[in-house]
């Protein structure tokens, strides 16, 4: 699927880490939300509220998932889940285009 | 208006200048298009195909419009137009969140 139809898009961007991580929020007819975002190379730590599914559309990054001791590498066409109320760390190697789904 | 409703959003980002300028494409029910984008600090030159209306949602940048000799400063809540088939230069001072409308 190359596009999302019949969605509401918030005009204002979500901006983190001086703009090195930014995203746009999409709201679907069923009330569910996704963000489409860009991460520039760098190291970041993020926390979740809801469970998240992170789909990597392009790019490459290493991820340390909650409770994990080993970093795992993700790139184009791969995905990972992060539990709710958890922290995870990212080392973004190249500009990364992602889609994050928030799962209730 | 804080959101756009009933739009189609392309999943893949538009990525320019090593990710320092990125945007998402929105298609409206009437077929018209807008992009919602982020520009990180830096100097850029862009060209238009269609006429563009650039609305600055947040940020600050200096713009040299086609044919102009003086740079003009734009920030939160301001906007400028660029004619079709023209080049314009930007000096982005702080992370800038914009909405670009393509006008036929």
N, CA and C atoms of all chains as a GROMACS GRO file, in nm:
protein
  624
    1UNK      N    1   0.086  -0.120   0.000
    1UNK     CA    2   0.000   0.000   0.000
    1UNK      C    3   0.088   0.124   0.000
    2UNK      N    4   0.074   0.206  -0.102
    2UNK     CA    5   0.164   0.321  -0.116
    2UNK      C    6   0.103   0.449  -0.061
    3UNK      N    7  -0.023   0.444  -0.019
    3UNK     CA    8  -0.088   0.564   0.032
    3UNK      C    9  -0.195   0.527   0.134
    4UNK      N   10  -0.230   0.626   0.216
    4UNK     CA   11  -0.341   0.612   0.310
    4UNK      C   12  -0.454   0.704   0.263
    5UNK      N   13  -0.573   0.650   0.246
    5UNK     CA   14  -0.686   0.729   0.197
    5UNK      C   15  -0.782   0.764   0.309
    6UNK      N   16  -0.856   0.872   0.288
    6UNK     CA   17  -0.964   0.911   0.381
    6UNK      C   18  -0.913   0.931   0.524
    7UNK      N   19  -0.800   1.000   0.535
    7UNK     CA   20  -0.744   1.026   0.668
    7UNK      C   21  -0.750   1.176   0.699
    8UNK      N   22  -0.736   1.205   0.828
    8UNK     CA   23  -0.719   1.342   0.874
    8UNK      C   24  -0.572   1.360   0.912
    9UNK      N   25  -0.514   1.468   0.863
    9UNK     CA   26  -0.372   1.494   0.891
    9UNK      C   27  -0.362   1.623   0.972
   10UNK      N   28  -0.292   1.616   1.085
   10UNK     CA   29  -0.269   1.737   1.164
   10UNK      C   30  -0.166   1.823   1.090
   11UNK      N   31  -0.196   1.954   1.083
   11UNK     CA   32  -0.107   2.041   1.006
   11UNK      C   33   0.030   2.056   1.071
   12UNK      N   34   0.031   2.069   1.202
   12UNK     CA   35   0.157   2.096   1.270
   12UNK      C   36   0.238   1.969   1.286
   13UNK      N   37   0.367   1.983   1.263
   13UNK     CA   38   0.458   1.870   1.278
   13UNK      C   39   0.485   1.840   1.424
   14UNK      N   40   0.520   1.715   1.451
   14UNK     CA   41   0.581   1.676   1.578
   14UNK      C   42   0.732   1.690   1.559
   15UNK      N   43   0.796   1.767   1.644
   15UNK     CA   44   0.939   1.797   1.625
   15UNK      C   45   1.016   1.758   1.752
   16UNK      N   46   1.115   1.671   1.736
   16UNK     CA   47   1.199   1.626   1.847
   16UNK      C   48   1.346   1.646   1.811
   17UNK      N   49   1.429   1.653   1.916
   17UNK     CA   50   1.575   1.654   1.897
   17UNK      C   51   1.617   1.760   1.793
   18UNK      N   52   1.573   1.884   1.818
   18UNK     CA   53   1.612   1.996   1.730
   18UNK      C   54   1.574   1.972   1.584
   19UNK      N   55   1.470   1.896   1.561
   19UNK     CA   56   1.425   1.874   1.424
   19UNK      C   57   1.489   1.755   1.356
   20UNK      N   58   1.578   1.685   1.430
   20UNK     CA   59   1.642   1.567   1.369
   20UNK      C   60   1.546   1.449   1.360
   21UNK      N   61   1.441   1.455   1.440
   21UNK     CA   62   1.332   1.358   1.430
   21UNK      C   63   1.202   1.438   1.420
   22UNK      N   64   1.128   1.416   1.313
   22UNK     CA   65   1.002   1.488   1.294
   22UNK      C   66   0.898   1.391   1.239
   23UNK      N   67   0.772   1.421   1.265
   23UNK     CA   68   0.667   1.335   1.208
   23UNK      C   69   0.538   1.413   1.192
   24UNK      N   70   0.447   1.353   1.115
   24UNK     CA   71   0.312   1.406   1.095
   24UNK      C   72   0.214   1.302   1.146
   25UNK      N   73   0.110   1.350   1.212
   25UNK     CA   74   0.010   1.261   1.269
   25UNK      C   75  -0.108   1.242   1.175
   26UNK      N   76  -0.144   1.116   1.151
   26UNK     CA   77  -0.260   1.078   1.069
   26UNK      C   78  -0.364   1.013   1.159
   27UNK      N   79  -0.489   1.054   1.143
   27UNK     CA   80  -0.599   0.993   1.218
   27UNK      C   81  -0.691   0.924   1.117
   28UNK      N   82  -0.721   0.797   1.143
   28UNK     CA   83  -0.799   0.716   1.052
   28UNK      C   84  -0.947   0.719   1.091
   29UNK      N   85  -1.035   0.679   0.998
   29UNK     CA   86  -1.179   0.684   1.027
   29UNK      C   87  -1.218   0.609   1.153
   30UNK      N   88  -1.145   0.505   1.190
   30UNK     CA   89  -1.178   0.429   1.311
   30UNK      C   90  -1.116   0.492   1.437
   31UNK      N   91  -1.052   0.608   1.421
   31UNK     CA   92  -0.994   0.677   1.536
   31UNK      C   93  -0.850   0.639   1.566
   32UNK      N   94  -0.801   0.537   1.497
   32UNK     CA   95  -0.663   0.496   1.521
   32UNK      C   96  -0.566   0.597   1.462
   33UNK      N   97  -0.444   0.595   1.512
   33UNK     CA   98  -0.344   0.693   1.469
   33UNK      C   99  -0.217   0.627   1.420
   34UNK      N  100  -0.155   0.694   1.323
   34UNK     CA  101  -0.021   0.660   1.279
   34UNK      C  102   0.057   0.789   1.266
   35UNK      N  103   0.188   0.779   1.273
   35UNK     CA  104   0.271   0.892   1.234
   35UNK      C  105   0.361   0.849   1.120
   36UNK      N  106   0.384   0.942   1.028
   36UNK     CA  107   0.484   0.924   0.922
   36UNK      C  108   0.599   1.016   0.958
   37UNK      N  109   0.718   0.960   0.971
   37UNK     CA  110   0.828   1.041   1.024
   37UNK      C  111   0.960   1.021   0.954
   38UNK      N  112   1.049   1.113   0.987
   38UNK     CA  113   1.187   1.112   0.936
   38UNK      C  114   1.281   1.121   1.055
   39UNK      N  115   1.382   1.034   1.056
   39UNK     CA  116   1.489   1.046   1.155
   39UNK      C  117   1.620   1.067   1.080
   40UNK      N  118   1.691   1.171   1.118
   40UNK     CA  119   1.824   1.194   1.060
   40UNK      C  120   1.926   1.115   1.142
   41UNK      N  121   2.044   1.092   1.085
   41UNK     CA  122   2.146   1.016   1.159
   41UNK      C  123   2.171   1.076   1.297
   42UNK      N  124   2.185   0.988   1.395
   42UNK     CA  125   2.210   1.033   1.531
   42UNK      C  126   2.164   0.926   1.629
   43UNK      N  127   2.182   0.954   1.758
   43UNK     CA  128   2.142   0.860   1.862
   43UNK      C  129   2.027   0.922   1.942
   44UNK      N  130   1.925   0.842   1.966
   44UNK     CA  131   1.804   0.892   2.030
   44UNK      C  132   1.753   0.790   2.131
   45UNK      N  133   1.681   0.839   2.232
   45UNK     CA  134   1.603   0.751   2.318
   45UNK      C  135   1.460   0.802   2.319
   46UNK      N  136   1.366   0.712   2.300
   46UNK     CA  137   1.224   0.749   2.300
   46UNK      C  138   1.148   0.661   2.397
   47UNK      N  139   1.036   0.713   2.443
   47UNK     CA  140   0.948   0.635   2.527
   47UNK      C  141   0.813   0.618   2.460
   48UNK      N  142   0.749   0.508   2.488
   48UNK     CA  143   0.616   0.483   2.432
   48UNK      C  144   0.509   0.505   2.538
   49UNK      N  145   0.391   0.539   2.494
   49UNK     CA  146   0.273   0.539   2.580
   49UNK      C  147   0.192   0.415   2.542
   50UNK      N  148   0.149   0.411   2.416
   50UNK     CA  149   0.083   0.290   2.364
   50UNK      C  150   0.189   0.199   2.300
   51UNK      N  151   0.148   0.076   2.274
   51UNK     CA  152   0.232  -0.014   2.194
   51UNK      C  153   0.252   0.046   2.055
   52UNK      N  154   0.369   0.029   1.999
   52UNK     CA  155   0.398   0.087   1.868
   52UNK      C  156   0.453  -0.018   1.772
   53UNK      N  157   0.410  -0.007   1.648
   53UNK     CA  158   0.469  -0.085   1.539
   53UNK      C  159   0.544   0.012   1.451
   54UNK      N  160   0.676  -0.005   1.443
   54UNK     CA  161   0.761   0.085   1.363
   54UNK      C  162   0.800   0.014   1.234
   55UNK      N  163   0.750   0.065   1.122
   55UNK     CA  164   0.784   0.010   0.991
   55UNK      C  165   0.885   0.102   0.924
   56UNK      N  166   0.996   0.045   0.884
   56UNK     CA  167   1.103   0.124   0.821
   56UNK      C  168   1.080   0.125   0.670
   57UNK      N  169   1.043   0.239   0.617
   57UNK     CA  170   1.014   0.248   0.473
   57UNK      C  171   1.143   0.262   0.393
   58UNK      N  172   1.238   0.336   0.447
   58UNK     CA  173   1.372   0.342   0.389
   58UNK      C  174   1.466   0.388   0.499
   59UNK      N  175   1.592   0.353   0.486
   59UNK     CA  176   1.690   0.393   0.584
   59UNK      C  177   1.756   0.276   0.653
   60UNK      N  178   1.829   0.303   0.759
   60UNK     CA  179   1.894   0.198   0.837
   60UNK      C  180   1.920   0.249   0.978
   61UNK      N  181   1.888   0.166   1.074
   61UNK     CA  182   1.910   0.204   1.214
   61UNK      C  183   1.931   0.082   1.300
   62UNK      N  184   2.002   0.102   1.411
   62UNK     CA  185   2.017  -0.002   1.512
   62UNK      C  186   1.924   0.033   1.627
   63UNK      N  187   1.862  -0.070   1.682
   63UNK     CA  188   1.761  -0.049   1.786
   63UNK      C  189   1.794  -0.136   1.907
   64UNK      N  190   1.786  -0.076   2.025
   64UNK     CA  191   1.795  -0.152   2.149
   64UNK      C  192   1.656  -0.151   2.211
   65UNK      N  193   1.588  -0.265   2.197
   65UNK     CA  194   1.450  -0.274   2.245
   65UNK      C  195   1.447  -0.289   2.396
   66UNK      N  196   1.334  -0.257   2.458
   66UNK     CA  197   1.324  -0.263   2.603
   66UNK      C  198   1.362  -0.401   2.656
   67UNK      N  199   1.450  -0.407   2.753
   67UNK     CA  200   1.490  -0.534   2.813
   67UNK      C  201   1.595  -0.610   2.735
   68UNK      N  202   1.625  -0.562   2.612
   68UNK     CA  203   1.722  -0.634   2.529
   68UNK      C  204   1.864  -0.594   2.567
   69UNK      N  205   1.958  -0.683   2.539
   69UNK     CA  206   2.099  -0.651   2.562
   69UNK      C  207   2.173  -0.634   2.430
   70UNK      N  208   2.113  -0.682   2.323
   70UNK     CA  209   2.179  -0.671   2.192
   70UNK      C  210   2.105  -0.572   2.102
   71UNK      N  211   2.182  -0.492   2.029
   71UNK     CA  212   2.126  -0.402   1.930
   71UNK      C  213   2.089  -0.482   1.806
   72UNK      N  214   1.977  -0.449   1.746
   72UNK     CA  215   1.936  -0.515   1.621
   72UNK      C  216   1.925  -0.410   1.511
   73UNK      N  217   1.961  -0.451   1.391
   73UNK     CA  218   1.962  -0.359   1.277
   73UNK      C  219   1.835  -0.375   1.194
   74UNK      N  220   1.776  -0.262   1.158
   74UNK     CA  221   1.656  -0.263   1.073
   74UNK      C  222   1.679  -0.173   0.953
   75UNK      N  223   1.625  -0.213   0.840
   75UNK     CA  224   1.638  -0.131   0.719
   75UNK      C  225   1.512  -0.144   0.635
   76UNK      N  226   1.518  -0.096   0.512
   76UNK     CA  227   1.402  -0.090   0.422
   76UNK      C  228   1.314  -0.215   0.430
   77UNK      N  229   1.187  -0.193   0.459
   77UNK     CA  230   1.092  -0.304   0.451
   77UNK      C  231   1.087  -0.390   0.576
   78UNK      N  232   1.162  -0.355   0.679
   78UNK     CA  233   1.156  -0.431   0.804
   78UNK      C  234   1.075  -0.352   0.907
   79UNK      N  235   1.045  -0.418   1.019
   79UNK     CA  236   0.961  -0.354   1.122
   79UNK      C  237   0.995  -0.411   1.258
   80UNK      N  238   0.964  -0.334   1.361
   80UNK     CA  239   0.977  -0.386   1.497
   80UNK      C  240   0.866  -0.327   1.584
   81UNK      N  241   0.835  -0.399   1.692
   81UNK     CA  242   0.733  -0.352   1.786
   81UNK      C  243   0.798  -0.308   1.915
   82UNK      N  244   0.738  -0.208   1.977
   82UNK     CA  245   0.782  -0.163   2.109
   82UNK      C  246   0.661  -0.169   2.201
   83UNK      N  247   0.674  -0.231   2.319
   83UNK     CA  248   0.560  -0.240   2.410
   83UNK      C  249   0.518  -0.101   2.460
   84UNK      N  250   0.400  -0.093   2.517
   84UNK     CA  251   0.353   0.031   2.578
   84UNK      C  252   0.438   0.066   2.700
   85UNK      N  253   0.446   0.195   2.729
   85UNK     CA  254   0.513   0.244   2.851
   85UNK      C  255   0.655   0.190   2.865
   86UNK      N  256   0.730   0.198   2.757
   86UNK     CA  257   0.866   0.144   2.757
   86UNK      C  258   0.960   0.245   2.691
   87UNK      N  259   1.088   0.229   2.717
   87UNK     CA  260   1.188   0.313   2.652
   87UNK      C  261   1.271   0.228   2.558
   88UNK      N  262   1.310   0.288   2.447
   88UNK     CA  263   1.398   0.218   2.354
   88UNK      C  264   1.496   0.317   2.294
   89UNK      N  265   1.610   0.264   2.251
   89UNK     CA  266   1.719   0.348   2.201
   89UNK      C  267   1.743   0.318   2.054
   90UNK      N  268   1.783   0.422   1.984
   90UNK     CA  269   1.803   0.413   1.839
   90UNK      C  270   1.937   0.474   1.801
   91UNK      N  271   2.008   0.406   1.712
   91UNK     CA  272   2.124   0.467   1.646
   91UNK      C  273   2.092   0.469   1.497
   92UNK      N  274   2.055   0.586   1.448
   92UNK     CA  275   2.013   0.598   1.308
   92UNK      C  276   2.137   0.620   1.223
   93UNK      N  277   2.157   0.531   1.126
   93UNK     CA  278   2.279   0.534   1.043
   93UNK      C  279   2.265   0.623   0.921
   94UNK      N  280   2.150   0.616   0.856
   94UNK     CA  281   2.121   0.699   0.739
   94UNK      C  282   1.978   0.752   0.753
   95UNK      N  283   1.947   0.856   0.679
   95UNK     CA  284   1.814   0.916   0.684
   95UNK      C  285   1.709   0.806   0.676
   96UNK      N  286   1.618   0.804   0.771
   96UNK     CA  287   1.523   0.695   0.782
   96UNK      C  288   1.380   0.748   0.776
   97UNK      N  289   1.304   0.689   0.686
   97UNK     CA  290   1.163   0.723   0.662
   97UNK      C  291   1.080   0.611   0.723
   98UNK      N  292   0.997   0.644   0.823
   98UNK     CA  293   0.924   0.538   0.894
   98UNK      C  294   0.774   0.568   0.903
   99UNK      N  295   0.701   0.460   0.928
   99UNK     CA  296   0.558   0.471   0.960
   99UNK      C  297   0.537   0.403   1.094
  100UNK      N  298   0.485   0.478   1.190
  100UNK     CA  299   0.462   0.425   1.325
  100UNK      C  300   0.312   0.412   1.350
  101UNK      N  301   0.269   0.291   1.382
  101UNK     CA  302   0.128   0.266   1.416
  101UNK      C  303   0.114   0.252   1.566
  102UNK      N  304   0.015   0.319   1.622
  102UNK     CA  305  -0.011   0.313   1.766
  102UNK      C  306  -0.122   0.212   1.789
  103UNK      N  307  -0.092   0.113   1.872
  103UNK     CA  308  -0.181  -0.002   1.885
  103UNK      C  309  -0.240  -0.006   2.025
  104UNK      N  310  -0.373   0.000   2.030
  104UNK     CA  311  -0.441  -0.002   2.161
  104UNK      C  312  -0.464  -0.143   2.209
  105UNK      N  313  -0.734   2.663   1.071
  105UNK     CA  314  -0.759   2.520   1.047
  105UNK      C  315  -0.638   2.440   1.093
  106UNK      N  316  -0.660   2.352   1.188
  106UNK     CA  317  -0.545   2.280   1.245
  106UNK      C  318  -0.524   2.144   1.184
  107UNK      N  319  -0.615   2.104   1.097
  107UNK     CA  320  -0.601   1.972   1.035
  107UNK      C  321  -0.665   1.972   0.896
  108UNK      N  322  -0.624   1.873   0.816
  108UNK     CA  323  -0.685   1.852   0.685
  108UNK      C  324  -0.760   1.721   0.691
  109UNK      N  325  -0.889   1.723   0.654
  109UNK     CA  326  -0.970   1.602   0.661
  109UNK      C  327  -0.993   1.542   0.523
  110UNK      N  328  -1.022   1.413   0.522
  110UNK     CA  329  -1.058   1.343   0.399
  110UNK      C  330  -0.952   1.357   0.290
  111UNK      N  331  -0.827   1.337   0.330
  111UNK     CA  332  -0.718   1.346   0.233
  111UNK      C  333  -0.652   1.210   0.214
  112UNK      N  334  -0.579   1.198   0.105
  112UNK     CA  335  -0.493   1.082   0.081
  112UNK      C  336  -0.349   1.126   0.105
  113UNK      N  337  -0.277   1.046   0.182
  113UNK     CA  338  -0.138   1.079   0.214
  113UNK      C  339  -0.047   0.973   0.153
  114UNK      N  340   0.052   1.015   0.079
  114UNK     CA  341   0.149   0.919   0.026
  114UNK      C  342   0.240   0.874   0.140
  115UNK      N  343   0.263   0.743   0.149
  115UNK     CA  344   0.341   0.690   0.260
  115UNK      C  345   0.487   0.736   0.255
  116UNK      N  346   0.543   0.734   0.137
  116UNK     CA  347   0.686   0.764   0.126
  116UNK      C  348   0.712   0.913   0.134
  117UNK      N  349   0.814   0.949   0.206
  117UNK     CA  350   0.853   1.090   0.221
  117UNK      C  351   0.921   1.140   0.094
  118UNK      N  352   0.912   1.270   0.073
  118UNK     CA  353   0.998   1.339  -0.023
  118UNK      C  354   1.121   1.385   0.055
  119UNK      N  355   1.238   1.345   0.009
  119UNK     CA  356   1.362   1.372   0.084
  119UNK      C  357   1.460   1.448  -0.004
  120UNK      N  358   1.503   1.565   0.043
  120UNK     CA  359   1.598   1.649  -0.030
  120UNK      C  360   1.715   1.685   0.061
  121UNK      N  361   1.827   1.719   0.002
  121UNK     CA  362   1.941   1.774   0.077
  121UNK      C  363   1.978   1.685   0.196
  122UNK      N  364   2.000   1.555   0.167
  122UNK     CA  365   2.040   1.460   0.271
  122UNK      C  366   1.942   1.455   0.388
  123UNK      N  367   1.817   1.483   0.361
  123UNK     CA  368   1.716   1.475   0.466
  123UNK      C  369   1.698   1.604   0.544
  124UNK      N  370   1.773   1.707   0.508
  124UNK     CA  371   1.756   1.835   0.577
  124UNK      C  372   1.627   1.904   0.537
  125UNK      N  373   1.573   1.866   0.424
  125UNK     CA  374   1.440   1.912   0.382
  125UNK      C  375   1.359   1.787   0.346
  126UNK      N  376   1.247   1.768   0.414
  126UNK     CA  377   1.163   1.652   0.386
  126UNK      C  378   1.017   1.696   0.388
  127UNK      N  379   0.934   1.622   0.317
  127UNK     CA  380   0.792   1.654   0.320
  127UNK      C  381   0.708   1.532   0.290
  128UNK      N  382   0.579   1.546   0.320
  128UNK     CA  383   0.479   1.443   0.289
  128UNK      C  384   0.376   1.503   0.196
  129UNK      N  385   0.334   1.425   0.099
  129UNK     CA  386   0.238   1.472  -0.002
  129UNK      C  387   0.096   1.436   0.037
  130UNK      N  388   0.008   1.537   0.035
  130UNK     CA  389  -0.135   1.519   0.061
  130UNK      C  390  -0.211   1.546  -0.068
  131UNK      N  391  -0.306   1.458  -0.100
  131UNK     CA  392  -0.393   1.478  -0.217
  131UNK      C  393  -0.536   1.497  -0.166
  132UNK      N  394  -0.599   1.603  -0.213
  132UNK     CA  395  -0.733   1.640  -0.167
  132UNK      C  396  -0.838   1.583  -0.260
  133UNK      N  397  -0.964   1.578  -0.213
  133UNK     CA  398  -1.072   1.519  -0.295
  133UNK      C  399  -1.084   1.583  -0.434
  134UNK      N  400  -1.048   1.712  -0.446
  134UNK     CA  401  -1.056   1.779  -0.577
  134UNK      C  402  -0.932   1.756  -0.662
  135UNK      N  403  -0.841   1.671  -0.612
  135UNK     CA  404  -0.720   1.640  -0.690
  135UNK      C  405  -0.604   1.735  -0.662
  136UNK      N  406  -0.630   1.842  -0.588
  136UNK     CA  407  -0.521   1.936  -0.558
  136UNK      C  408  -0.424   1.875  -0.458
  137UNK      N  409  -0.303   1.930  -0.456
  137UNK     CA  410  -0.198   1.874  -0.370
  137UNK      C  411  -0.138   1.980  -0.281
  138UNK      N  412  -0.099   1.934  -0.162
  138UNK     CA  413  -0.017   2.013  -0.071
  138UNK      C  414   0.093   1.923  -0.020
  139UNK      N  415   0.202   1.984   0.025
  139UNK     CA  416   0.299   1.909   0.103
  139UNK      C  417   0.313   1.975   0.239
  140UNK      N  418   0.331   1.891   0.340
  140UNK     CA  419   0.365   1.938   0.475
  140UNK      C  420   0.510   1.900   0.496
  141UNK      N  421   0.594   2.000   0.527
  141UNK     CA  422   0.737   1.972   0.527
  141UNK      C  423   0.812   2.036   0.642
  142UNK      N  424   0.935   1.988   0.656
  142UNK     CA  425   1.029   2.039   0.757
  142UNK      C  426   1.158   2.076   0.685
  143UNK      N  427   1.209   2.195   0.717
  143UNK     CA  428   1.341   2.236   0.670
  143UNK      C  429   1.430   2.261   0.791
  144UNK      N  430   1.545   2.195   0.794
  144UNK     CA  431   1.641   2.221   0.901
  144UNK      C  432   1.728   2.340   0.860
  145UNK      N  433   1.794   2.402   0.958
  145UNK     CA  434   1.878   2.518   0.924
  145UNK      C  435   1.978   2.485   0.813
  146UNK      N  436   1.994   2.580   0.720
  146UNK     CA  437   2.085   2.560   0.608
  146UNK      C  438   2.044   2.649   0.493
  147UNK      N  439   2.121   2.641   0.384
  147UNK     CA  440   2.091   2.720   0.266
  147UNK      C  441   2.051   2.626   0.152
  148UNK      N  442   1.945   2.661   0.084
  148UNK     CA  443   1.888   2.575  -0.019
  148UNK      C  444   1.845   2.656  -0.140
  149UNK      N  445   1.844   2.590  -0.256
  149UNK     CA  446   1.780   2.648  -0.373
  149UNK      C  447   1.681   2.546  -0.426
  150UNK      N  448   1.559   2.590  -0.453
  150UNK     CA  449   1.457   2.502  -0.507
  150UNK      C  450   1.397   2.561  -0.633
  151UNK      N  451   1.343   2.474  -0.716
  151UNK     CA  452   1.273   2.518  -0.835
  151UNK      C  453   1.128   2.476  -0.827
  152UNK      N  454   1.042   2.556  -0.887
  152UNK     CA  455   0.900   2.521  -0.890
  152UNK      C  456   0.862   2.467  -1.027
  153UNK      N  457   0.758   2.387  -1.030
  153UNK     CA  458   0.694   2.348  -1.156
  153UNK      C  459   0.564   2.429  -1.165
  154UNK      N  460   0.476   2.406  -1.066
  154UNK     CA  461   0.354   2.487  -1.055
  154UNK      C  462   0.381   2.606  -0.962
  155UNK      N  463   0.289   2.700  -0.965
  155UNK     CA  464   0.292   2.809  -0.866
  155UNK      C  465   0.276   2.749  -0.726
  156UNK      N  466   0.348   2.805  -0.630
  156UNK     CA  467   0.343   2.753  -0.494
  156UNK      C  468   0.309   2.863  -0.394
  157UNK      N  469   0.229   2.826  -0.297
  157UNK     CA  470   0.205   2.911  -0.180
  157UNK      C  471   0.271   2.843  -0.061
  158UNK      N  472   0.369   2.910  -0.003
  158UNK     CA  473   0.444   2.853   0.111
  158UNK      C  474   0.398   2.922   0.239
  159UNK      N  475   0.331   2.847   0.325
  159UNK     CA  476   0.287   2.900   0.454
  159UNK      C  477   0.380   2.848   0.564
  160UNK      N  478   0.436   2.940   0.640
  160UNK     CA  479   0.530   2.903   0.746
  160UNK      C  480   0.451   2.882   0.875
  161UNK      N  481   0.443   2.758   0.919
  161UNK     CA  482   0.366   2.726   1.041
  161UNK      C  483   0.447   2.758   1.165
  162UNK      N  484   0.577   2.730   1.160
  162UNK     CA  485   0.668   2.772   1.265
  162UNK      C  486   0.808   2.774   1.206
  163UNK      N  487   0.895   2.858   1.265
  163UNK     CA  488   1.032   2.866   1.216
  163UNK      C  489   1.068   3.005   1.170
  164UNK      N  490   1.180   3.016   1.104
  164UNK     CA  491   1.224   3.144   1.050
  164UNK      C  492   1.321   3.119   0.937
  165UNK      N  493   1.300   3.191   0.827
  165UNK     CA  494   1.388   3.176   0.712
  165UNK      C  495   1.392   3.305   0.631
  166UNK      N  496   1.503   3.324   0.559
  166UNK     CA  497   1.515   3.433   0.465
  166UNK      C  498   1.497   3.376   0.325
  167UNK      N  499   1.426   3.449   0.240
  167UNK     CA  500   1.392   3.399   0.107
  167UNK      C  501   1.432   3.502   0.002
  168UNK      N  502   1.497   3.454  -0.102
  168UNK     CA  503   1.523   3.538  -0.219
  168UNK      C  504   1.431   3.489  -0.330
  169UNK      N  505   1.326   3.566  -0.354
  169UNK     CA  506   1.226   3.524  -0.452
  169UNK      C  507   1.277   3.549  -0.594
  170UNK      N  508   1.219   3.483  -0.692
  170UNK     CA  509   1.265   3.497  -0.832
  170UNK      C  510   1.263   3.643  -0.876
  171UNK      N  511   1.373   3.690  -0.927
  171UNK     CA  512   1.380   3.827  -0.978
  171UNK      C  513   1.407   3.931  -0.871
  172UNK      N  514   1.404   3.889  -0.745
  172UNK     CA  515   1.424   3.985  -0.635
  172UNK      C  516   1.574   4.007  -0.612
  173UNK      N  517   1.606   4.122  -0.556
  173UNK     CA  518   1.745   4.149  -0.519
  173UNK      C  519   1.761   4.152  -0.367
  174UNK      N  520   1.650   4.162  -0.295
  174UNK     CA  521   1.657   4.167  -0.149
  174UNK      C  522   1.599   4.040  -0.088
  175UNK      N  523   1.668   3.992   0.016
  175UNK     CA  524   1.616   3.880   0.092
  175UNK      C  525   1.505   3.929   0.184
  176UNK      N  526   1.400   3.849   0.198
  176UNK     CA  527   1.291   3.883   0.289
  176UNK      C  528   1.280   3.773   0.396
  177UNK      N  529   1.245   3.814   0.515
  177UNK     CA  530   1.237   3.720   0.628
  177UNK      C  531   1.092   3.678   0.653
  178UNK      N  532   1.072   3.549   0.672
  178UNK     CA  533   0.939   3.496   0.702
  178UNK      C  534   0.946   3.411   0.828
  179UNK      N  535   0.841   3.418   0.907
  179UNK     CA  536   0.837   3.336   1.029
  179UNK      C  537   0.693   3.292   1.055
  180UNK      N  538   0.668   3.240   1.174
  180UNK     CA  539   0.538   3.182   1.211
  180UNK      C  540   0.420   3.262   1.159
  181UNK      N  541   0.334   3.197   1.085
  181UNK     CA  542   0.210   3.260   1.044
  181UNK      C  543   0.220   3.349   0.921
  182UNK      N  544   0.336   3.354   0.858
  182UNK     CA  545   0.352   3.432   0.736
  182UNK      C  546   0.356   3.338   0.616
  183UNK      N  547   0.350   3.395   0.496
  183UNK     CA  548   0.345   3.313   0.376
  183UNK      C  549   0.404   3.390   0.258
  184UNK      N  550   0.450   3.317   0.158
  184UNK     CA  551   0.494   3.381   0.035
  184UNK      C  552   0.459   3.292  -0.083
  185UNK      N  553   0.448   3.354  -0.200
  185UNK     CA  554   0.418   3.279  -0.322
  185UNK      C  555   0.541   3.275  -0.411
  186UNK      N  556   0.554   3.165  -0.483
  186UNK     CA  557   0.659   3.152  -0.582
  186UNK      C  558   0.592   3.118  -0.715
  187UNK      N  559   0.625   3.190  -0.822
  187UNK     CA  560   0.563   3.161  -0.952
  187UNK      C  561   0.601   3.022  -1.003
  188UNK      N  562   0.529   2.974  -1.102
  188UNK     CA  563   0.562   2.847  -1.166
  188UNK      C  564   0.695   2.859  -1.240
  189UNK      N  565   0.762   2.747  -1.254
  189UNK     CA  566   0.885   2.738  -1.334
  189UNK      C  567   0.988   2.844  -1.296
  190UNK      N  568   1.012   2.856  -1.167
  190UNK     CA  569   1.104   2.958  -1.117
  190UNK      C  570   1.196   2.896  -1.011
  191UNK      N  571   1.307   2.963  -0.987
  191UNK     CA  572   1.397   2.918  -0.881
  191UNK      C  573   1.395   3.021  -0.769
  192UNK      N  574   1.407   2.971  -0.647
  192UNK     CA  575   1.417   3.062  -0.533
  192UNK      C  576   1.513   3.005  -0.431
  193UNK      N  577   1.572   3.095  -0.352
  193UNK     CA  578   1.675   3.056  -0.256
  193UNK      C  579   1.626   3.080  -0.114
  194UNK      N  580   1.670   2.993  -0.025
  194UNK     CA  581   1.627   2.998   0.115
  194UNK      C  582   1.747   2.991   0.208
  195UNK      N  583   1.745   3.072   0.312
  195UNK     CA  584   1.839   3.055   0.423
  195UNK      C  585   1.753   3.028   0.546
  196UNK      N  586   1.750   2.903   0.586
  196UNK     CA  587   1.665   2.864   0.698
  196UNK      C  588   1.744   2.884   0.827
  197UNK      N  589   1.686   2.965   0.918
  197UNK     CA  590   1.756   3.003   1.042
  197UNK      C  591   1.732   2.904   1.155
  198UNK      N  592   1.607   2.862   1.167
  198UNK     CA  593   1.570   2.764   1.270
  198UNK      C  594   1.477   2.661   1.206
  199UNK      N  595   1.462   2.548   1.270
  199UNK     CA  596   1.377   2.441   1.217
  199UNK      C  597   1.243   2.501   1.174
  200UNK      N  598   1.205   2.475   1.051
  200UNK     CA  599   1.087   2.539   0.994
  200UNK      C  600   0.986   2.434   0.948
  201UNK      N  601   0.863   2.451   0.996
  201UNK     CA  602   0.750   2.363   0.964
  201UNK      C  603   0.662   2.438   0.866
  202UNK      N  604   0.645   2.384   0.746
  202UNK     CA  605   0.572   2.460   0.644
  202UNK      C  606   0.462   2.375   0.579
  203UNK      N  607   0.369   2.447   0.516
  203UNK     CA  608   0.266   2.386   0.433
  203UNK      C  609   0.275   2.450   0.296
  204UNK      N  610   0.301   2.369   0.193
  204UNK     CA  611   0.314   2.421   0.057
  204UNK      C  612   0.194   2.378  -0.026
  205UNK      N  613   0.124   2.474  -0.083
  205UNK     CA  614   0.010   2.445  -0.171
  205UNK      C  615   0.052   2.466  -0.315
  206UNK      N  616   0.016   2.370  -0.400
  206UNK     CA  617   0.049   2.378  -0.542
  206UNK      C  618  -0.074   2.429  -0.616
  207UNK      N  619  -0.055   2.539  -0.689
  207UNK     CA  620  -0.168   2.611  -0.746
  207UNK      C  621  -0.164   2.603  -0.898
  208UNK      N  622  -0.269   2.546  -0.955
  208UNK     CA  623  -0.274   2.531  -1.101
  208UNK      C  624  -0.329   2.656  -1.167
   0.00000   0.00000   0.00000
